[in-house]
């Protein structure tokens, strides 16, 4: 299981459920997250259940494009990557 620091560059490698379900502020998103999108971890969200994994709030979108969404992810849905340009 990966652990990411604030400011870590990550890539979406899986979506557990619909991309829309991950959105933090859906009405402000250009679109929901998709597999292959990149972003930056902007917040850690601890789980209320001791056995559940921490979740990460990521601001991201397509590599080289403006930010498209703000969404939460489980660690298994993300992988480290190069910072988005």
Secondary structure, DSSP 8 states (H G I E B T S, - for coil): -----TT-EEEE---SS-GGGGBSSGGG-SS---TT-EEEEEEEE--SSTTS--EEEEEEESTTS---EEEEEEGGGEEE-----
